[in-house]
Amino acid sequence: MVLSAFRHGYRYLQRQAHEQPVIFYSCVLGLIGPVMVITVPPIRETLGYKPIERPPTTYPLPNRPRVAVTGYED
């Protein structure tokens, strides 16, 4: 039963590849994307890739007491 489903699926993909290649290849690329998310980072690490240092996302605050602004002092 399961083998029959795979056989029919394979035949369907063959027919789509010949009759509508744009749809077939866009489905293939759509399936490759999530697989690459899982497989590419470990491969990059084994090849010696080191990520760059992340830029700071906050501005460093001065090391002094903060004075509250009153009136129009800005």
Biopython code that builds the backbone (N, CA, C, O; Angstrom):
import numpy as np
from Bio.PDB.StructureBuilder import StructureBuilder

atoms = [
    (1, "MET", "N", (0.824, -1.186, 0.000)),
    (1, "MET", "CA", (0.000, 0.000, 0.000)),
    (1, "MET", "C", (0.875, 1.260, 0.000)),
    (1, "MET", "O", (0.662, 2.170, -0.801)),
    (2, "VAL", "N", (1.851, 1.303, 0.896)),
    (2, "VAL", "CA", (2.718, 2.478, 0.979)),
    (2, "VAL", "C", (3.593, 2.576, -0.264)),
    (2, "VAL", "O", (3.807, 3.668, -0.792)),
    (3, "LEU", "N", (4.096, 1.446, -0.730)),
    (3, "LEU", "CA", (4.929, 1.435, -1.930)),
    (3, "LEU", "C", (4.141, 1.944, -3.129)),
    (3, "LEU", "O", (4.686, 2.639, -3.988)),
    (4, "SER", "N", (2.862, 1.599, -3.186)),
    (4, "SER", "CA", (2.013, 2.059, -4.275)),
    (4, "SER", "C", (1.868, 3.587, -4.241)),
    (4, "SER", "O", (1.863, 4.232, -5.290)),
    (5, "ALA", "N", (1.750, 4.159, -3.050)),
    (5, "ALA", "CA", (1.626, 5.615, -2.933)),
    (5, "ALA", "C", (2.892, 6.308, -3.414)),
    (5, "ALA", "O", (2.816, 7.334, -4.089)),
    (6, "PHE", "N", (4.055, 5.760, -3.075)),
    (6, "PHE", "CA", (5.306, 6.346, -3.548)),
    (6, "PHE", "C", (5.442, 6.208, -5.056)),
    (6, "PHE", "O", (5.944, 7.114, -5.719)),
    (7, "ARG", "N", (5.000, 5.087, -5.598)),
    (7, "ARG", "CA", (5.077, 4.862, -7.037)),
    (7, "ARG", "C", (4.200, 5.859, -7.774)),
    (7, "ARG", "O", (4.613, 6.431, -8.783)),
    (8, "HIS", "N", (2.991, 6.068, -7.274)),
    (8, "HIS", "CA", (2.091, 7.030, -7.915)),
    (8, "HIS", "C", (2.629, 8.456, -7.770)),
    (8, "HIS", "O", (2.515, 9.264, -8.691)),
    (9, "GLY", "N", (3.204, 8.754, -6.628)),
    (9, "GLY", "CA", (3.795, 10.074, -6.428)),
    (9, "GLY", "C", (4.958, 10.329, -7.361)),
    (9, "GLY", "O", (5.115, 11.433, -7.882)),
    (10, "TYR", "N", (5.775, 9.311, -7.573)),
    (10, "TYR", "CA", (6.919, 9.439, -8.481)),
    (10, "TYR", "C", (6.440, 9.644, -9.911)),
    (10, "TYR", "O", (6.990, 10.470, -10.640)),
    (11, "ARG", "N", (5.426, 8.904, -10.312)),
    (11, "ARG", "CA", (4.876, 9.063, -11.665)),
    (11, "ARG", "C", (4.280, 10.453, -11.839)),
    (11, "ARG", "O", (4.432, 11.076, -12.889)),
    (12, "TYR", "N", (3.607, 10.931, -10.808)),
    (12, "TYR", "CA", (3.039, 12.275, -10.869)),
    (12, "TYR", "C", (4.132, 13.319, -11.024)),
    (12, "TYR", "O", (3.988, 14.244, -11.822)),
    (13, "LEU", "N", (5.217, 13.190, -10.280)),
    (13, "LEU", "CA", (6.317, 14.144, -10.384)),
    (13, "LEU", "C", (6.980, 14.080, -11.754)),
    (13, "LEU", "O", (7.368, 15.112, -12.302)),
    (14, "GLN", "N", (7.115, 12.873, -12.316)),
    (14, "GLN", "CA", (7.672, 12.750, -13.664)),
    (14, "GLN", "C", (6.803, 13.479, -14.680)),
    (14, "GLN", "O", (7.311, 14.201, -15.538)),
    (15, "ARG", "N", (5.489, 13.288, -14.578)),
    (15, "ARG", "CA", (4.574, 13.932, -15.523)),
    (15, "ARG", "C", (4.633, 15.445, -15.364)),
    (15, "ARG", "O", (4.647, 16.171, -16.358)),
    (16, "GLN", "N", (4.669, 15.927, -14.128)),
    (16, "GLN", "CA", (4.732, 17.372, -13.897)),
    (16, "GLN", "C", (6.050, 17.949, -14.427)),
    (16, "GLN", "O", (6.070, 19.068, -14.941)),
    (17, "ALA", "N", (7.132, 17.208, -14.308)),
    (17, "ALA", "CA", (8.423, 17.691, -14.794)),
    (17, "ALA", "C", (8.401, 17.875, -16.301)),
    (17, "ALA", "O", (9.080, 18.760, -16.822)),
    (18, "HIS", "N", (7.640, 17.064, -17.005)),
    (18, "HIS", "CA", (7.572, 17.180, -18.459)),
    (18, "HIS", "C", (6.505, 18.167, -18.913)),
    (18, "HIS", "O", (6.717, 18.908, -19.872)),
    (19, "GLU", "N", (5.363, 18.185, -18.236)),
    (19, "GLU", "CA", (4.258, 19.026, -18.687)),
    (19, "GLU", "C", (4.320, 20.447, -18.127)),
    (19, "GLU", "O", (4.005, 21.402, -18.837)),
    (20, "GLN", "N", (4.720, 20.600, -16.869)),
    (20, "GLN", "CA", (4.791, 21.915, -16.237)),
    (20, "GLN", "C", (6.090, 22.033, -15.437)),
    (20, "GLN", "O", (6.081, 21.960, -14.208)),
    (21, "PRO", "N", (7.204, 22.216, -16.147)),
    (21, "PRO", "CA", (8.500, 22.226, -15.442)),
    (21, "PRO", "C", (8.663, 23.385, -14.461)),
    (21, "PRO", "O", (9.385, 23.253, -13.472)),
    (22, "VAL", "N", (8.009, 24.513, -14.713)),
    (22, "VAL", "CA", (8.152, 25.655, -13.802)),
    (22, "VAL", "C", (7.589, 25.303, -12.432)),
    (22, "VAL", "O", (8.218, 25.583, -11.412)),
    (23, "ILE", "N", (6.427, 24.701, -12.402)),
    (23, "ILE", "CA", (5.809, 24.328, -11.135)),
    (23, "ILE", "C", (6.621, 23.232, -10.460)),
    (23, "ILE", "O", (6.814, 23.261, -9.245)),
    (24, "PHE", "N", (7.095, 22.273, -11.234)),
    (24, "PHE", "CA", (7.880, 21.169, -10.671)),
    (24, "PHE", "C", (9.152, 21.692, -10.003)),
    (24, "PHE", "O", (9.440, 21.359, -8.853)),
    (25, "TYR", "N", (9.915, 22.519, -10.737)),
    (25, "TYR", "CA", (11.179, 22.987, -10.175)),
    (25, "TYR", "C", (10.979, 23.985, -9.036)),
    (25, "TYR", "O", (11.815, 24.064, -8.137)),
    (26, "SER", "N", (9.900, 24.738, -9.058)),
    (26, "SER", "CA", (9.659, 25.618, -7.919)),
    (26, "SER", "C", (9.315, 24.804, -6.673)),
    (26, "SER", "O", (9.677, 25.198, -5.564)),
    (27, "CYS", "N", (8.625, 23.681, -6.837)),
    (27, "CYS", "CA", (8.366, 22.796, -5.694)),
    (27, "CYS", "C", (9.658, 22.158, -5.194)),
    (27, "CYS", "O", (9.866, 22.024, -3.988)),
    (28, "VAL", "N", (10.523, 21.766, -6.126)),
    (28, "VAL", "CA", (11.811, 21.179, -5.726)),
    (28, "VAL", "C", (12.637, 22.189, -4.940)),
    (28, "VAL", "O", (13.204, 21.852, -3.901)),
    (29, "LEU", "N", (12.709, 23.425, -5.428)),
    (29, "LEU", "CA", (13.464, 24.449, -4.705)),
    (29, "LEU", "C", (12.827, 24.764, -3.358)),
    (29, "LEU", "O", (13.527, 25.033, -2.382)),
    (30, "GLY", "N", (11.507, 24.732, -3.307)),
    (30, "GLY", "CA", (10.823, 24.968, -2.042)),
    (30, "GLY", "C", (11.099, 23.892, -1.019)),
    (30, "GLY", "O", (11.112, 24.170, 0.180)),
    (31, "LEU", "N", (11.322, 22.661, -1.467)),
    (31, "LEU", "CA", (11.648, 21.573, -0.539)),
    (31, "LEU", "C", (13.122, 21.571, -0.143)),
    (31, "LEU", "O", (13.473, 21.099, 0.939)),
    (32, "ILE", "N", (13.975, 22.088, -1.002)),
    (32, "ILE", "CA", (15.414, 22.111, -0.702)),
    (32, "ILE", "C", (15.728, 23.161, 0.373)),
    (32, "ILE", "O", (16.648, 22.964, 1.167)),
    (33, "GLY", "N", (14.985, 24.263, 0.411)),
    (33, "GLY", "CA", (15.258, 25.350, 1.353)),
    (33, "GLY", "C", (15.294, 24.920, 2.807)),
    (33, "GLY", "O", (16.299, 25.165, 3.475)),
    (34, "PRO", "N", (14.240, 24.285, 3.340)),
    (34, "PRO", "CA", (14.283, 23.863, 4.741)),
    (34, "PRO", "C", (15.363, 22.820, 5.026)),
    (34, "PRO", "O", (15.913, 22.781, 6.127)),
    (35, "VAL", "N", (15.665, 21.985, 4.051)),
    (35, "VAL", "CA", (16.734, 20.992, 4.243)),
    (35, "VAL", "C", (18.073, 21.701, 4.387)),
    (35, "VAL", "O", (18.908, 21.295, 5.196)),
    (36, "MET", "N", (18.281, 22.754, 3.610)),
    (36, "MET", "CA", (19.548, 23.490, 3.696)),
    (36, "MET", "C", (19.696, 24.211, 5.031)),
    (36, "MET", "O", (20.814, 24.358, 5.524)),
    (37, "VAL", "N", (18.599, 24.661, 5.624)),
    (37, "VAL", "CA", (18.660, 25.325, 6.928)),
    (37, "VAL", "C", (19.251, 24.382, 7.974)),
    (37, "VAL", "O", (19.963, 24.821, 8.877)),
    (38, "ILE", "N", (18.959, 23.104, 7.853)),
    (38, "ILE", "CA", (19.437, 22.121, 8.820)),
    (38, "ILE", "C", (20.849, 21.642, 8.491)),
    (38, "ILE", "O", (21.634, 21.392, 9.406)),
    (39, "THR", "N", (21.191, 21.509, 7.216)),
    (39, "THR", "CA", (22.459, 20.879, 6.847)),
    (39, "THR", "C", (23.625, 21.849, 6.649)),
    (39, "THR", "O", (24.771, 21.474, 6.894)),
    (40, "VAL", "N", (23.370, 23.074, 6.216)),
    (40, "VAL", "CA", (24.473, 23.977, 5.871)),
    (40, "VAL", "C", (25.283, 24.455, 7.085)),
    (40, "VAL", "O", (26.511, 24.442, 6.998)),
    (41, "PRO", "N", (24.685, 24.874, 8.210)),
    (41, "PRO", "CA", (25.524, 25.362, 9.324)),
    (41, "PRO", "C", (26.550, 24.346, 9.844)),
    (41, "PRO", "O", (27.691, 24.740, 10.085)),
    (42, "PRO", "N", (26.211, 23.056, 10.031)),
    (42, "PRO", "CA", (27.260, 22.131, 10.465)),
    (42, "PRO", "C", (28.375, 21.953, 9.423)),
    (42, "PRO", "O", (29.541, 21.787, 9.779)),
    (43, "ILE", "N", (28.016, 21.989, 8.165)),
    (43, "ILE", "CA", (29.036, 21.862, 7.116)),
    (43, "ILE", "C", (29.959, 23.067, 7.151)),
    (43, "ILE", "O", (31.172, 22.916, 7.013)),
    (44, "ARG", "N", (29.406, 24.265, 7.332)),
    (44, "ARG", "CA", (30.238, 25.465, 7.393)),
    (44, "ARG", "C", (31.190, 25.413, 8.580)),
    (44, "ARG", "O", (32.345, 25.826, 8.470)),
    (45, "GLU", "N", (30.711, 24.908, 9.715)),
    (45, "GLU", "CA", (31.589, 24.813, 10.886)),
    (45, "GLU", "C", (32.720, 23.826, 10.659)),
    (45, "GLU", "O", (33.845, 24.078, 11.093)),
    (46, "THR", "N", (32.455, 22.708, 9.989)),
    (46, "THR", "CA", (33.524, 21.743, 9.729)),
    (46, "THR", "C", (34.549, 22.300, 8.749)),
    (46, "THR", "O", (35.705, 21.876, 8.763)),
    (47, "LEU", "N", (34.148, 23.237, 7.903)),
    (47, "LEU", "CA", (35.080, 23.845, 6.961)),
    (47, "LEU", "C", (35.846, 25.017, 7.568)),
    (47, "LEU", "O", (36.685, 25.619, 6.898)),
    (48, "GLY", "N", (35.563, 25.351, 8.845)),
    (48, "GLY", "CA", (36.330, 26.376, 9.536)),
    (48, "GLY", "C", (35.703, 27.752, 9.536)),
    (48, "GLY", "O", (36.389, 28.723, 9.855)),
    (49, "TYR", "N", (34.446, 27.883, 9.197)),
    (49, "TYR", "CA", (33.779, 29.186, 9.202)),
    (49, "TYR", "C", (33.548, 29.644, 10.631)),
    (49, "TYR", "O", (33.055, 28.887, 11.467)),
    (50, "LYS", "N", (33.910, 30.891, 10.901)),
    (50, "LYS", "CA", (33.662, 31.491, 12.209)),
    (50, "LYS", "C", (32.823, 32.738, 11.982)),
    (50, "LYS", "O", (33.208, 33.600, 11.192)),
    (51, "PRO", "N", (31.679, 32.854, 12.661)),
    (51, "PRO", "CA", (30.837, 34.037, 12.444)),
    (51, "PRO", "C", (31.522, 35.303, 12.942)),
    (51, "PRO", "O", (32.325, 35.262, 13.874)),
    (52, "ILE", "N", (31.197, 36.425, 12.311)),
    (52, "ILE", "CA", (31.793, 37.696, 12.706)),
    (52, "ILE", "C", (31.190, 38.156, 14.022)),
    (52, "ILE", "O", (30.118, 37.702, 14.424)),
    (53, "GLU", "N", (31.893, 39.063, 14.686)),
    (53, "GLU", "CA", (31.399, 39.603, 15.948)),
    (53, "GLU", "C", (30.187, 40.486, 15.672)),
    (53, "GLU", "O", (30.211, 41.320, 14.768)),
    (54, "ARG", "N", (29.137, 40.299, 16.450)),
    (54, "ARG", "CA", (27.904, 41.048, 16.242)),
    (54, "ARG", "C", (28.107, 42.515, 16.625)),
    (54, "ARG", "O", (28.749, 42.794, 17.638)),
    (55, "PRO", "N", (27.577, 43.458, 15.844)),
    (55, "PRO", "CA", (27.689, 44.870, 16.206)),
    (55, "PRO", "C", (26.819, 45.165, 17.424)),
    (55, "PRO", "O", (25.823, 44.480, 17.650)),
    (56, "PRO", "N", (27.180, 46.167, 18.202)),
    (56, "PRO", "CA", (26.375, 46.484, 19.391)),
    (56, "PRO", "C", (24.994, 46.995, 18.991)),
    (56, "PRO", "O", (24.846, 47.699, 17.992)),
    (57, "THR", "N", (24.008, 46.641, 19.767)),
    (57, "THR", "CA", (22.641, 47.068, 19.475)),
    (57, "THR", "C", (22.166, 48.165, 20.419)),
    (57, "THR", "O", (21.076, 48.705, 20.234)),
    (58, "THR", "N", (22.969, 48.502, 21.427)),
    (58, "THR", "CA", (22.609, 49.589, 22.341)),
    (58, "THR", "C", (23.779, 50.548, 22.456)),
    (58, "THR", "O", (24.926, 50.187, 22.194)),
    (59, "TYR", "N", (23.479, 51.752, 22.843)),
    (59, "TYR", "CA", (24.511, 52.755, 23.062)),
    (59, "TYR", "C", (24.999, 52.626, 24.499)),
    (59, "TYR", "O", (24.172, 52.530, 25.406)),
    (60, "PRO", "N", (26.321, 52.619, 24.747)),
    (60, "PRO", "CA", (26.802, 52.478, 26.127)),
    (60, "PRO", "C", (26.442, 53.714, 26.962)),
    (60, "PRO", "O", (26.673, 54.848, 26.544)),
    (61, "LEU", "N", (25.881, 53.475, 28.135)),
    (61, "LEU", "CA", (25.518, 54.571, 29.029)),
    (61, "LEU", "C", (26.753, 55.051, 29.786)),
    (61, "LEU", "O", (27.625, 54.251, 30.124)),
    (62, "PRO", "N", (26.831, 56.359, 30.055)),
    (62, "PRO", "CA", (27.983, 56.869, 30.804)),
    (62, "PRO", "C", (27.950, 56.369, 32.250)),
    (62, "PRO", "O", (26.885, 56.115, 32.812)),
    (63, "ASN", "N", (29.126, 56.237, 32.828)),
    (63, "ASN", "CA", (29.263, 55.726, 34.187)),
    (63, "ASN", "C", (29.234, 56.893, 35.177)),
    (63, "ASN", "O", (30.241, 57.191, 35.819)),
    (64, "ARG", "N", (28.096, 57.541, 35.295)),
    (64, "ARG", "CA", (27.906, 58.676, 36.204)),
    (64, "ARG", "C", (26.432, 58.740, 36.566)),
    (64, "ARG", "O", (25.596, 58.155, 35.876)),
    (65, "PRO", "N", (26.108, 59.441, 37.637)),
    (65, "PRO", "CA", (24.687, 59.537, 37.994)),
    (65, "PRO", "C", (23.926, 60.348, 36.956)),
    (65, "PRO", "O", (24.439, 61.328, 36.416)),
    (66, "ARG", "N", (22.723, 59.937, 36.692)),
    (66, "ARG", "CA", (21.887, 60.634, 35.719)),
    (66, "ARG", "C", (21.083, 61.724, 36.433)),
    (66, "ARG", "O", (20.487, 61.492, 37.485)),
    (67, "VAL", "N", (21.084, 62.898, 35.843)),
    (67, "VAL", "CA", (20.378, 64.029, 36.412)),
    (67, "VAL", "C", (19.080, 64.210, 35.633)),
    (67, "VAL", "O", (19.088, 64.253, 34.402)),
    (68, "ALA", "N", (17.997, 64.312, 36.332)),
    (68, "ALA", "CA", (16.709, 64.487, 35.677)),
    (68, "ALA", "C", (16.621, 65.884, 35.057)),
    (68, "ALA", "O", (17.065, 66.856, 35.668)),
    (69, "VAL", "N", (16.066, 65.992, 33.877)),
    (69, "VAL", "CA", (15.936, 67.258, 33.172)),
    (69, "VAL", "C", (14.669, 67.951, 33.666)),
    (69, "VAL", "O", (13.603, 67.346, 33.778)),
    (70, "THR", "N", (14.825, 69.242, 33.956)),
    (70, "THR", "CA", (13.660, 70.040, 34.378)),
    (70, "THR", "C", (13.588, 71.260, 33.472)),
    (70, "THR", "O", (14.616, 71.831, 33.110)),
    (71, "GLY", "N", (12.386, 71.655, 33.110)),
    (71, "GLY", "CA", (12.220, 72.843, 32.284)),
    (71, "GLY", "C", (12.633, 72.603, 30.848)),
    (71, "GLY", "O", (12.437, 71.525, 30.287)),
    (72, "TYR", "N", (13.231, 73.680, 30.253)),
    (72, "TYR", "CA", (13.631, 73.636, 28.853)),
    (72, "TYR", "C", (15.134, 73.589, 28.716)),
    (72, "TYR", "O", (15.707, 74.456, 28.055)),
    (73, "GLU", "N", (15.788, 72.630, 29.301)),
    (73, "GLU", "CA", (17.246, 72.576, 29.302)),
    (73, "GLU", "C", (17.810, 71.815, 28.124)),
    (73, "GLU", "O", (19.028, 71.689, 27.995)),
    (74, "ASP", "N", (16.974, 71.322, 27.290)),
    (74, "ASP", "CA", (17.503, 70.546, 26.178)),
    (74, "ASP", "C", (17.819, 71.495, 25.071)),
    (74, "ASP", "O", (18.284, 71.074, 24.012)),
]
sb = StructureBuilder()
sb.init_structure("model")
sb.init_model(0)
sb.init_chain("A")
sb.init_seg("    ")
for serial, (resi, resn, name, xyz) in enumerate(atoms, 1):
    if name == "N":
        sb.init_residue(resn, " ", resi, " ")
    sb.init_atom(name, np.array(xyz, "f"), 0.0, 1.0, " ", f" {name:<3s}", serial, name[0])
structure = sb.get_structure()
